[in-house]
Amino acid sequence: MQIKTMAEYAANGETPEILFWVGCAGSFDQRAQKITRAFAAILDKVGVQFAILGKEESCTGDPARRAGNEFIFQMMAQNNIQLLNMYNVKKIVTACPHCFNTLKNEYPALGGNYEVIHHTSFLQSLIDEGKIKMKEGGAFKGKKITYHDSCYLGRGNNIYEAPRKVLEVLDAELVEMKRCRSKGLCCGAGGAQMFKEEEKGNVRVNVERGREAVSTGASVIAANCPFCMTMLTDGVKEAGKEEEVKVMDIAELIAQNI
């Protein structure tokens, strides 16, 4: 895919409409790279002018802060803010709720003020504006889909409707898990838990959540976060249902049907 960087736009004296913040998972995790490509393909198709930072992008510092290393967080954040301000970035879209939460709520205190949008909200606005048109009788018509509320998008930022509205256009049947919306259960990866060994307990959080999702009878679990994607995929495997139940990001569902 040919995607321009902010540096390439700046060299021509131009500023794109949005900066697509890819994030660590979206850059390096093989499964999450597919989400990045799907979202970029949608933006391309509907004609949104966007750029990425490419090699200039570094971690937002979210895992460092969650793990208690405030010094590393501030250092990373200040480097990013310096770069974003140099490029005069106004609007950022990201497919990771962790990046979204940090850029939106934690960077302003350090001098980074941007309009930050999660990709599910951005997709919803493109659908509302009529820019995204879906195929008639697409791949998910009549199928059961369950949606997992990621912590940083749901409870953290009170975004529950946008992802569900995006799923509505697929003509699928949305079946909710018992614990959803503000009572949703964490996948087990947030708060830097993704990068450390778990404490002793009776059951892994992602196994518990995987069981809940599978018990809805849905053939697709819709996620909006690369960490949730990893945890839920493992949870579904643990339940022995990886053949029947697919875990997909909302951008991938839309990209297949656009």
N, C-alpha and C positions, 0 to 999 in steps of 0.2 A: 504494500500500500504506500502511495506517495503522500505523506503528510508533512506539511511545512512546520518548521519550528518558529518560535518567537524571534530567534536571531535572524532567520531568513526574512521574516516580515519587516523587522527593524532595519535590515540592510537596505530595503526598498522604501524606507520611510513610511511604512504602513502599520496599522494596528488591527489585528483581527477582531471579530465580534466577541469571540469567547476564547479563553484559554482552557483547554481540556487537561485537567490535572490527572495524570494517569495513576500515580501512587506506586508504592513498592510492589504490592501484590500484582497489580495490573501490568507491571513491567517485567517482573521476574518469575512469577508463579505460572507454570505452564497452563493450568486450568483458567486462571484469571486473565491470561493474555487473550483468550478467546472472547471474554467479555469486552476487553478493550477494543479488539478488532470489530466486534459486533456494533458497539456504540459508535465507533469512528465511521463505520460503513453507513449507519443511519444518518449521521450528520452530513456525510458526503452526499448521500442520496437526496436529502431534502434541501441541500444547498446552503447549509449553515457554514459561515466562514469561521474556521477555528484553527488553532495552532496548539502544539505541545511544546514543552520546554526541552524535551529530548534529554541529552546528557547533562544539561544544566539543572534538571530537576533532582532534588534530593528528598529524603523522608521528611515529613512535616514535623517529626519529633513526638508524635502521639505515643508510641510504645515507650519511649524514654520517660516521658512525664508520668504515664500510668504506672510504670515500674518504680517511680520515685526518684529518677535522676533529673532533677530540675535544671541542673547546670547544662547537661547535654541538650535538653529540650530547648532552652533559651538560645543556645549557640546555633542550633539547627534552624530554629524559627527566625532568628535575626538574619542569618544568611539568606534564607528564602525570601524574607520580606524585602531585603535589599535588592534582590534580583527582580522580584515582582514589581517593585516601585520603579526600578530602572527601566523596565519595559512598559511602564505606565498601564499595568493591568487593572481593569475595572471589574471584569466579570469572569468568574471561574466556575466550571462545571466539573464535577468529579463523580466517579462510579463507586467510591469508597466512603461509607458513612463516617469512618474514623478520620480520614482526611477532611471530609466535609465539616465535621464538628470542630476540629482543631482550627482549620482556616477561618471558619465563620465566627466561632465563639471565643477563641483563645488568642488569635493573632492581633485583633484590634488593640488589646492592652499593650502590645509591643510595637504598635505603629503600622500594622498591616490591615487596612480597611478596604475590603472588597465585597462585591455582591457575590455570594457563594451559593451555588445551587446543586442539589444532588441530582444525579442523572434521571431518577424516576420522576422528579418534579419537572425537570426540563422536557422529558418525553411527554409528560401530561400536557404541558403548555404547547408543544408542537402538535399534539393530537387536537387540542382545543382550537388551535389556529387553522386546523385543516391541512397542515403541511404533511402530516403522516397519514397516508391512506392505506388501509389494510386490504389484503386480497379477500375476495368473496369465498366463504367456506374454506378457511385456512386450515393449517395443520392441527390446530388445537380446538376446532369447532366441536362443541359437545363434550369435550374431555373435562375431567375433574382436575382442577388446579387448587392447591392449597398455598397460602402465602405466609412466609415467616417474617415477622416484624423484627428487624435487627434493632438492637438496643439503642445505638447512637442515632438512628433515624427516628425510631418510635418514641420511647420514653425520653431519650436525650433531646430531641428536637420537635417532638409532637407532630411528626409527619406520618399520618396513617392513611389518609384518603388518596393522595396522589398515586402511590403504587397500585392501589386497588382499582382506581379509575383507568389506569393504563391497562390492567389485566382485563377490564370489562370489554375493551375493543376486540379481544380475541375470540369473542363468542363462546367462551368456555364457561364451565360451571365453577364458581369460586366456593370451595368448601373450607370453612374456617376451623382451625384447631381449637380445642377447648381453651387453651391459654393463648390469647391473641390480643392485639392492640396494646393497651397500657398494662395488661396482665400477661403479655407475651413472655415466654421463657427464653433466656439467653442461650446461645448456641454453645457457649463455653470458651470462646476465644477472646472476648473483649478484655480491657484492662490489662493488656500485655500478657494475658494467660496463654496466648498463642505461642509465646516464645519460652515458656518455662515448663518444668515438670509439674504435673498436678499433685495436689495434696491427697492423702488417703481418704477414701469414702466408699460408699456402697455401689454407686453407679456413676459412670461418666455423664456429664451434662449433655454432651452431644448425642450419646446413645439414647438417653431419655427423650430428647427432642426429636430424634430420628424416629423413634417408636410412635410418638404422638403424631408426627406428620404422616407416617405410613398408615396409621389406624384410621385416617380420614377416608381412605380408599382412593385418594388422588393419584393420578399417574405422573403428575408433574409437581415438584415443590419449587415455587418461585422464590428466589432470594434477591437481595439488592446489595450484597456485601461479599467481597472475596473471602473474608475470614469465615463468614457463615457458610459460604459455599463449600469450603474445605471440611468444616465440622459436620455439616448436614450430610455431605456425600459419605463421610466415614460412618455416620450414624445409620444411614440407609443400608450400607454394606453390612454393618453389624446385625441389622434386622434381616439380612439375607434377601433383600429386595432390590438389589442394584439393577437387575434385568428389567423389572416391571416399573420401577419409579426413578424418574430422572430429576436431578437437581439442576435448575437453570436460572440464570440471571434474567431479570425482566427485559434488559436490552437484547438478549439473545432470542427471547420469545418474539419480540417485536421485529427484530432483523429477519427472522424466518418467514414472517407473514406480510412484510411491507410490499 
